[in-house]
């Protein structure tokens, strides 16, 4: 059985679109599945939206009051009855044969992790500076046209990602210090877990036929959003590091200072190197990530970890 888990927080209208597309799949009768919606302490009408879909078999609603995406994911894993845990975001639209293709890949490869292809559905035309760097920040995934092993586990994201449930017995649950908490734009819980599984010798597979679209609202195409998410990304990298002793934390701060200085130099040289608008914004985004990393490492150096 595949247990599809959708974690959601205060996005009832978006969730309804996601569920409509999930149950419009043409293959549901051919796959043993359940769908678990984990409501991560929403204050809107999320529960009523899920109730609209209770006419379909194997739909369950779970309320997780502890705020944080990884708390919700771990709750979903604990509740799941299937051998395969498939994570979906509440703002994706699955392909009409997504579930069938996922099952097909798992059967054919015996993978511990399967990541599918994700394309972006933009609510408005992108700005002139939009490009691959920003598409990846919005969780676009395209590692090619053929199924393949991803030996380092990189490049796959939790909006379209499946795990063999038994692997969690080996690598443990999702790190609850990482990823979204309410409106905080932290991240990395999904990618950190995939890389951990790859390092432990797990089999990680990319399958371009397990496809979802990611609905991107207009405000998430604005520069202000990317400013927030790039800074939060750096903080997330720091959260993922072992705390370490004073010497380790000091060394990390010095490294981050050098990286920030380098990125500032790149940014200042932009007029001389004739960077395109995309290259300038991407460079500034990378600088903000290094700043976020420095800020969090400084906080840890002061002993506030």
C-alpha positions in Angstrom: 0.0 0.0 0.0 1.0 3.6 -0.7 0.2 6.1 2.1 0.0 9.5 0.5 0.5 12.2 3.1 -0.5 15.8 2.6 0.6 18.2 5.4 -1.3 21.5 5.4 -1.5 24.8 7.4 -4.2 27.4 6.8 -4.6 26.8 3.0 -8.0 25.3 2.7 -8.8 26.7 -0.7 -5.5 25.5 -2.2 -5.9 22.1 -0.5 -9.3 21.7 -2.2 -7.7 22.1 -5.6 -5.0 19.6 -4.7 -7.5 17.0 -3.5 -9.7 17.4 -6.5 -6.8 16.6 -8.8 -5.7 13.7 -6.6 -9.1 12.0 -6.9 -9.3 12.8 -10.6 -6.5 10.3 -11.3 -7.4 7.6 -13.8 -5.5 4.9 -12.0 -6.9 4.9 -8.5 -8.6 1.6 -8.9 -5.3 -0.1 -9.9 -3.3 0.9 -6.8 -3.7 0.1 -3.1 -3.5 3.4 -1.4 -4.7 5.7 1.4 -4.7 9.5 1.7 -3.8 11.1 5.0 -4.3 14.9 5.4 -2.3 16.1 8.4 -3.7 19.4 9.6 -0.8 21.2 11.3 -2.9 23.3 13.7 -4.9 25.3 11.1 -7.4 27.9 12.2 -9.3 28.0 8.9 -11.8 25.5 7.5 -9.3 22.8 6.5 -11.2 20.1 8.3 -14.4 20.9 6.4 -12.5 20.7 3.1 -11.3 17.3 3.9 -14.8 16.2 4.9 -15.9 17.0 1.4 -13.7 14.2 0.1 -14.7 11.6 2.7 -16.9 10.0 0.0 -13.8 8.6 -1.5 -12.4 5.4 0.2 -9.3 5.5 2.4 -9.3 9.2 3.2 -8.2 10.2 6.7 -7.9 13.5 8.6 -5.3 13.9 11.4 -4.9 17.0 13.5 -1.3 17.7 14.7 -1.2 20.7 17.1 2.6 20.9 17.4 3.5 23.5 14.8 6.1 22.6 12.3 6.1 20.8 8.9 8.4 18.0 10.2 6.2 17.4 13.2 3.3 17.0 10.7 5.4 14.7 8.5 6.4 12.5 11.4 2.8 12.3 12.6 1.8 11.2 9.1 4.5 8.5 9.0 3.3 7.2 12.4 -0.3 7.1 11.2 0.4 5.5 7.8 -0.5 1.9 7.2 1.3 1.5 3.9 4.8 0.2 3.2 5.5 3.3 1.0 5.2 6.8 2.4 4.5 9.4 -0.4 4.7 13.1 0.6 2.8 15.7 -1.3 2.4 19.4 -0.7 -1.0 21.0 -0.3 -0.3 23.2 -3.4 0.5 20.5 -6.0 -1.6 19.0 -8.8 -0.7 15.4 -9.5 -0.6 14.0 -13.0 -3.5 11.8 -13.9 -1.4 8.6 -13.5 1.0 9.9 -10.7 0.1 7.2 -8.2 0.3 4.4 -10.8 3.7 5.6 -12.0 5.0 5.9 -8.4 3.9 2.3 -7.7 5.5 1.1 -10.9 8.8 2.7 -10.1 8.9 1.3 -6.5 8.1 -2.2 -7.9 10.7 -2.0 -10.6 13.6 -0.5 -8.6 13.0 -1.6 -5.0 14.1 2.0 -4.1 14.2 3.3 -0.6 13.4 6.8 -1.9 11.7 7.9 -5.1 11.6 11.5 -6.2 9.4 12.6 -9.1 9.5 15.4 -11.6 7.9 18.7 -10.6 7.1 21.6 -12.9 5.9 25.1 -11.9 2.4 26.5 -12.5 2.9 30.2 -12.2 -0.1 32.4 -11.4 1.4 35.3 -13.4 4.2 35.9 -15.9 7.6 35.7 -14.2 9.7 38.8 -13.8 12.6 39.4 -16.2 15.1 38.3 -13.7 13.5 34.9 -13.1 15.6 31.8 -14.0 16.7 28.3 -12.9 18.1 29.4 -9.5 14.7 30.8 -8.5 12.8 27.9 -10.1 14.8 25.6 -7.8 13.9 27.8 -4.8 10.2 27.1 -5.7 11.0 23.3 -5.7 11.2 22.7 -9.5 12.6 19.2 -10.1 13.9 18.0 -13.4 16.8 15.7 -13.4 16.4 14.4 -16.9 14.1 12.4 -19.1 15.1 9.0 -17.9 14.8 7.1 -14.6 18.1 7.1 -12.7 19.9 6.6 -9.5 20.7 9.7 -7.5 23.7 8.6 -5.6 24.1 11.7 -3.4 20.3 12.2 -2.9 20.5 15.8 -4.0 17.9 17.7 -6.1 14.7 16.1 -4.9 12.1 17.9 -2.8 9.4 16.8 -0.4 6.4 18.0 -2.5 6.8 14.9 -4.6 8.9 12.4 -2.7 8.3 8.8 -1.5 10.0 6.7 1.1 10.0 3.0 2.0 8.5 3.2 5.5 11.0 0.7 6.9 13.9 3.1 6.1 12.8 5.3 9.0 13.7 2.5 11.4 17.3 2.9 10.2 17.7 6.6 9.8 15.1 7.9 12.3 12.3 10.5 11.8 12.4 13.9 10.2 14.4 16.5 12.1 11.8 18.6 13.8 14.2 21.6 14.1 14.1 22.0 10.4 11.5 23.1 7.8 8.5 25.3 7.9 6.9 26.3 11.2 3.8 28.3 10.7 4.8 31.3 8.6 8.6 30.8 9.1 10.3 30.0 5.8 12.8 27.5 7.2 13.4 24.4 5.1 15.6 21.4 4.5 14.0 18.7 6.5 13.1 16.7 3.4 16.4 17.1 1.5 18.5 16.4 4.7 16.6 13.1 5.1 17.1 12.0 1.5 20.9 12.8 1.7 21.1 10.9 5.0 19.5 7.9 3.4 21.9 8.1 0.4 24.9 8.3 2.8 23.6 5.3 4.7 23.6 3.2 1.4 19.9 3.6 0.6 18.8 3.4 -3.0 17.5 6.8 -4.2 15.8 7.0 -7.5 14.5 9.8 -9.7 11.6 9.0 -11.9 10.4 11.6 -14.4 7.1 9.9 -15.0 5.9 10.5 -11.5 4.9 14.1 -12.2 3.2 16.9 -10.2 2.7 20.6 -10.9 3.5 23.1 -8.2 1.0 26.0 -8.0 2.9 29.3 -7.3 0.8 32.2 -6.2 1.7 35.7 -7.5 3.2 36.9 -4.2 5.7 34.0 -4.3 7.1 35.3 -7.5 8.0 38.7 -6.0 11.5 39.7 -5.0 10.4 40.3 -1.4 9.5 36.6 -1.1 12.8 35.4 -2.5 14.6 37.8 -0.1 12.9 36.1 2.8 13.4 32.5 1.6 17.1 32.9 0.7 17.9 34.3 4.2 15.9 31.5 5.8 17.7 29.0 3.7 21.0 30.0 5.3 19.6 29.7 8.8 18.2 26.3 7.8 21.7 25.1 6.8 23.0 26.2 10.2 20.1 24.4 12.0 21.1 21.2 10.2 24.7 21.3 11.6 25.6 19.4 14.8 25.9 22.0 17.6 29.7 21.4 18.2 32.1 22.8 20.8 33.3 26.4 21.0 36.2 25.8 18.6 34.0 24.2 16.0 31.4 27.0 16.3 34.1 29.7 16.0 35.6 28.1 12.9 32.2 28.0 11.3 31.6 31.7 12.0 35.0 32.5 10.4 34.1 30.4 7.4 30.8 32.1 7.0 32.4 35.5 7.3 34.7 34.7 4.4 31.9 33.4 2.3 29.8 36.6 3.0 32.8 38.7 2.1 33.3 36.8 -1.2 29.6 37.1 -2.1 29.7 40.9 -1.3 32.7 41.1 -3.7 30.8 39.3 -6.4 27.8 41.6 -5.9 30.0 44.8 -6.1 31.6 43.6 -9.3 28.3 43.1 -11.0 28.5 46.4 -13.0 32.0 45.6 -14.2 31.2 42.0 -15.2 28.0 43.0 -17.0 25.8 40.5 -15.2 22.3 40.0 -16.6 19.4 41.0 -14.4 18.9 37.3 -13.6 22.6 36.8 -12.6 22.5 39.9 -10.4 19.4 38.7 -8.5 20.7 35.2 -8.2 24.0 36.5 -6.8 22.2 38.6 -4.3 20.1 35.6 -3.3 23.2 33.6 -2.7 24.6 36.5 -0.6 21.5 36.5 1.5 21.8 32.8 2.1 25.4 33.2 3.3 24.2 36.1 5.6 21.5 33.8 7.0 24.1 31.2 7.7 26.4 33.7 9.4 23.5 35.1 11.5 22.5 31.7 12.8 26.2 30.6 13.4 26.8 33.8 15.4 23.7 33.0 17.5 25.0 29.6 18.2 28.5 30.9 19.0 27.0 33.0 21.8 25.5 29.7 23.2 21.9 30.3 22.3 21.5 27.1 20.2 
